[in-house]
Amino acid sequence: MVDHELEWVPGVPRWVQVYEDIKGKIEHGELAPGDQVPSVLRLQQIYGIATATGQKVHRALRKDGLIRTEPGMGSFVVKPPYERQP
């Protein structure tokens, strides 16, 4: 079952499209700093994607500094750089 209706754009990798969707939610405040982002398993359920696709999404979000992952706890939205304490 898929919870989210993304209109897949042909020629654009699905992981990029899911990444952009999650990134947009972070940038627009739907996912605030400290909020837990969907797990890889939950991304599979929401978007109807494969495990490897969900893992790519999480890797890209971490690489771009949008989330941090705490082993055994999950992945969470981080504060934007301009809001972080030195």
C-alpha positions as semicolon CSV with decimal commas, in nm:
position;residue;x (nm);y (nm);z (nm)
1;M;0,000;0,000;0,000
2;V;0,124;0,346;-0,091
3;D;0,027;0,641;0,134
4;H;0,160;0,917;-0,086
5;E;0,076;1,001;-0,441
6;L;0,388;1,139;-0,605
7;E;0,360;1,176;-0,978
8;W;0,680;1,007;-1,090
9;V;0,870;1,210;-1,348
10;P;1,010;0,988;-1,623
11;G;1,388;1,000;-1,653
12;V;1,443;1,127;-1,297
13;P;1,554;0,861;-1,046
14;R;1,287;0,789;-0,789
15;W;1,529;0,838;-0,501
16;V;1,590;1,195;-0,625
17;Q;1,217;1,262;-0,640
18;V;1,158;1,128;-0,287
19;Y;1,464;1,321;-0,163
20;E;1,324;1,643;-0,311
21;D;0,984;1,575;-0,152
22;I;1,135;1,523;0,196
23;K;1,375;1,818;0,149
24;G;1,078;2,038;0,055
25;K;0,893;1,933;0,370
26;I;1,197;2,030;0,577
27;E;1,242;2,364;0,398
28;H;0,871;2,451;0,433
29;G;0,855;2,356;0,800
30;E;0,633;2,051;0,764
31;L;0,924;1,864;0,922
32;A;1,084;2,086;1,188
33;P;1,422;2,054;1,358
34;G;1,406;1,759;1,596
35;D;1,123;1,588;1,408
36;Q;1,181;1,227;1,315
37;V;1,188;1,161;0,942
38;P;1,035;0,843;0,803
39;S;1,255;0,535;0,832
40;V;1,367;0,350;0,520
41;L;1,090;0,095;0,584
42;R;0,833;0,373;0,621
43;L;0,958;0,541;0,301
44;Q;0,894;0,210;0,125
45;Q;0,537;0,212;0,254
46;I;0,472;0,580;0,183
47;Y;0,619;0,599;-0,166
48;G;0,613;0,238;-0,284
49;I;0,991;0,231;-0,335
50;A;1,257;-0,035;-0,282
51;T;1,479;-0,060;0,025
52;A;1,787;0,050;-0,170
53;T;1,598;0,356;-0,294
54;G;1,502;0,455;0,060
55;Q;1,861;0,408;0,173
56;K;1,980;0,643;-0,103
57;V;1,729;0,904;0,015
58;H;1,857;0,885;0,374
59;R;2,221;0,896;0,260
60;A;2,160;1,207;0,049
61;L;1,968;1,383;0,329
62;R;2,256;1,309;0,572
63;K;2,520;1,414;0,318
64;D;2,342;1,746;0,266
65;G;2,322;1,807;0,641
66;L;1,943;1,795;0,658
67;I;1,915;1,498;0,895
68;R;2,122;1,311;1,152
69;T;2,079;0,944;1,232
70;E;2,107;0,803;1,582
71;P;2,158;0,426;1,575
72;G;1,861;0,249;1,728
73;M;1,664;0,574;1,754
74;G;1,598;0,692;1,399
75;S;1,676;0,990;1,181
76;F;1,593;1,346;1,277
77;V;1,580;1,687;1,109
78;V;1,870;1,908;1,214
79;K;1,863;2,283;1,271
80;P;1,967;2,487;0,969
81;P;2,328;2,610;0,990
82;Y;2,220;2,969;1,063
83;E;2,031;2,851;1,374
84;R;2,310;2,636;1,518
85;Q;2,516;2,745;1,814
86;P;2,892;2,790;1,746
